[in-house]
Amino acid sequence: MIDDQRMSLIHAELDGDLSNEQRAALARLLLADPEARALREELRGLCGRLDAVGAIEPPPHLKDSILQRLPPVPRAASYRKASLGRWRLAAMVAGLLTAGTIIYETMQGPAPGTREISGTLAADAQTALDSVALDGGRVTGRATLYRDKTGLAVGLEVSASEPVDLIIASGGHSFRINGLGRSSPGGTKPQTVALTGVPMQGQDIELSFLSGERTVSRARLHAPSDR
Amino acid sequence: MFGIEPGPWGEILRTGLFRPSAQRRRRRALRNDQLFKGWTVIVREEDDPTLVQRCRDGERDAFERLVIRYQKPVFNVALRMLRNRQDAMDVAQTTFLKAFEHLGDYDPAFRFYSWLYRIAINESLNALALRKPRGELDANVADESPGPDRAAEGSQALQALEDALMQISPELRAVLLLRHVAQLSYEDMAQALGLPEKTVKSRLHTARERLRDHLMQDGSM
């Protein structure tokens, strides 16, 4: 009967996994023990037979049947790990903006009936400055530029066949909003984005809607000069 | 709800301008074909990490390259695990579909093929578990639907070896197949099986000995 340790030496030799010291130990074992020699030969023969098992060609339609059944690339899922950091950063920035707005509001005194809208705050007393219909195929709805006591804000009522990202750019500032147009049980919710730090200087505000980093729709809002 | 990031322009420039689209790459490949007509063109195959990254970028043709590269070994491992051509084909299909769907969960620190084999082995074990209630068919299923290739390959020795393989536990069979059919290293096997290397070695040794015992019992050794 060969013990486990000696058996391991025989297997390790078969796998090319022996150190010099183990090789010497195996040589001594094989010299001294005919049973070990016989077992080694049997296992060598067995491994030879296993290695000789030929590969069979898969059915010719296997590849096509796989490719036909592939779902559309689940982009969000594919980027789950990479986007974690991005979401963390986005949440941090959104938190800072919210905190900043709250501090500003507190310093300015109680504002008349403010309401919270999805991570940013916008005052109720709003004046519509410009409005544009979105009918760019994959993105529909309306974008409206407002002014309130805290500055400019963009109101969005967006429907999209799949969630889109929006870049709002004006006067060297840009904001990115991810996942617009997600369907919710109550239908599309209007959302308002406070354009913190964007002054009114008679400039244009560019809206670019992205799907998979490709621009699928554009719109432009005009902010009149603050006189 | 909102994710606001300052300065997205760098990202847009990288993806929009400097990275050629799949369509542009295909067009360029076509032009190259015409340009090098009559020449021997050495094409460097893209490695797995590059193809995986391209898949994650939404390029389905990169996944097609991975399917072409690995359909044969995955099918063969599943075939030897299940000993049934149709089941092996189903497992191979499911393996690639699951790999595609869960590409976002794949950790590039591991080898792609180890991950693929891991899915294939798990799917094969699931298929075997489902097969059990229909009766202990494992050893006989292959004879019911041998497929055209089996007749050509089937020597008596191979038949005996396959019979013996089906008599050891599926877990031990998986170790033997990854080592001797897929030719994986201990490290790759450990990744594929989610086990420490030491356990893999010990399981491989046990599997060989069990297989030898069965072959000796059958008089095939």
HADDOCK unambig.tbl for C-alpha pairs under 7 A between the chains (distance, minus, plus):
assign (segid A and resid 11 and name CA) (segid B and resid 205 and name CA) 6.42 0.50 0.50
assign (segid A and resid 50 and name CA) (segid B and resid 180 and name CA) 5.82 0.50 0.50
assign (segid A and resid 51 and name CA) (segid B and resid 180 and name CA) 5.10 0.50 0.50
assign (segid A and resid 51 and name CA) (segid B and resid 181 and name CA) 6.36 0.50 0.50
assign (segid A and resid 53 and name CA) (segid B and resid 181 and name CA) 6.94 0.50 0.50
assign (segid A and resid 55 and name CA) (segid B and resid 76 and name CA) 6.25 0.50 0.50
assign (segid A and resid 56 and name CA) (segid B and resid 76 and name CA) 6.38 0.50 0.50
assign (segid A and resid 56 and name CA) (segid B and resid 149 and name CA) 6.95 0.50 0.50
assign (segid A and resid 57 and name CA) (segid B and resid 72 and name CA) 6.31 0.50 0.50
assign (segid A and resid 58 and name CA) (segid B and resid 72 and name CA) 5.72 0.50 0.50
assign (segid A and resid 58 and name CA) (segid B and resid 75 and name CA) 6.20 0.50 0.50
assign (segid A and resid 63 and name CA) (segid B and resid 67 and name CA) 6.53 0.50 0.50
assign (segid A and resid 63 and name CA) (segid B and resid 68 and name CA) 6.85 0.50 0.50
assign (segid A and resid 66 and name CA) (segid B and resid 93 and name CA) 5.44 0.50 0.50
assign (segid A and resid 66 and name CA) (segid B and resid 96 and name CA) 6.94 0.50 0.50
assign (segid A and resid 66 and name CA) (segid B and resid 97 and name CA) 6.85 0.50 0.50
assign (segid A and resid 70 and name CA) (segid B and resid 97 and name CA) 6.21 0.50 0.50
assign (segid A and resid 73 and name CA) (segid B and resid 58 and name CA) 5.91 0.50 0.50
assign (segid A and resid 77 and name CA) (segid B and resid 104 and name CA) 5.75 0.50 0.50
assign (segid A and resid 78 and name CA) (segid B and resid 56 and name CA) 5.74 0.50 0.50
assign (segid A and resid 78 and name CA) (segid B and resid 103 and name CA) 6.03 0.50 0.50
assign (segid A and resid 78 and name CA) (segid B and resid 104 and name CA) 3.79 0.50 0.50
assign (segid A and resid 79 and name CA) (segid B and resid 104 and name CA) 5.75 0.50 0.50
assign (segid A and resid 80 and name CA) (segid B and resid 104 and name CA) 5.97 0.50 0.50
assign (segid A and resid 81 and name CA) (segid B and resid 104 and name CA) 6.90 0.50 0.50
assign (segid A and resid 87 and name CA) (segid B and resid 3 and name CA) 6.39 0.50 0.50
assign (segid A and resid 90 and name CA) (segid B and resid 3 and name CA) 4.38 0.50 0.50
assign (segid A and resid 90 and name CA) (segid B and resid 4 and name CA) 5.02 0.50 0.50
assign (segid A and resid 90 and name CA) (segid B and resid 5 and name CA) 5.73 0.50 0.50
assign (segid A and resid 91 and name CA) (segid B and resid 3 and name CA) 6.12 0.50 0.50
assign (segid A and resid 93 and name CA) (segid B and resid 4 and name CA) 6.55 0.50 0.50
assign (segid A and resid 94 and name CA) (segid B and resid 3 and name CA) 6.85 0.50 0.50
assign (segid A and resid 94 and name CA) (segid B and resid 4 and name CA) 6.38 0.50 0.50
assign (segid A and resid 118 and name CA) (segid B and resid 1 and name CA) 6.06 0.50 0.50
assign (segid A and resid 118 and name CA) (segid B and resid 2 and name CA) 6.86 0.50 0.50
assign (segid A and resid 119 and name CA) (segid B and resid 1 and name CA) 6.74 0.50 0.50
assign (segid A and resid 119 and name CA) (segid B and resid 2 and name CA) 6.44 0.50 0.50
assign (segid A and resid 174 and name CA) (segid B and resid 6 and name CA) 5.97 0.50 0.50
assign (segid A and resid 174 and name CA) (segid B and resid 7 and name CA) 5.98 0.50 0.50
assign (segid A and resid 175 and name CA) (segid B and resid 4 and name CA) 5.63 0.50 0.50
assign (segid A and resid 175 and name CA) (segid B and resid 5 and name CA) 5.89 0.50 0.50
assign (segid A and resid 175 and name CA) (segid B and resid 6 and name CA) 5.62 0.50 0.50
assign (segid A and resid 176 and name CA) (segid B and resid 3 and name CA) 6.73 0.50 0.50
assign (segid A and resid 176 and name CA) (segid B and resid 4 and name CA) 4.63 0.50 0.50
assign (segid A and resid 176 and name CA) (segid B and resid 5 and name CA) 5.17 0.50 0.50
assign (segid A and resid 176 and name CA) (segid B and resid 6 and name CA) 6.85 0.50 0.50
assign (segid A and resid 177 and name CA) (segid B and resid 2 and name CA) 5.52 0.50 0.50
assign (segid A and resid 177 and name CA) (segid B and resid 3 and name CA) 5.09 0.50 0.50
assign (segid A and resid 177 and name CA) (segid B and resid 4 and name CA) 5.10 0.50 0.50
assign (segid A and resid 178 and name CA) (segid B and resid 2 and name CA) 6.07 0.50 0.50
assign (segid A and resid 178 and name CA) (segid B and resid 3 and name CA) 5.35 0.50 0.50
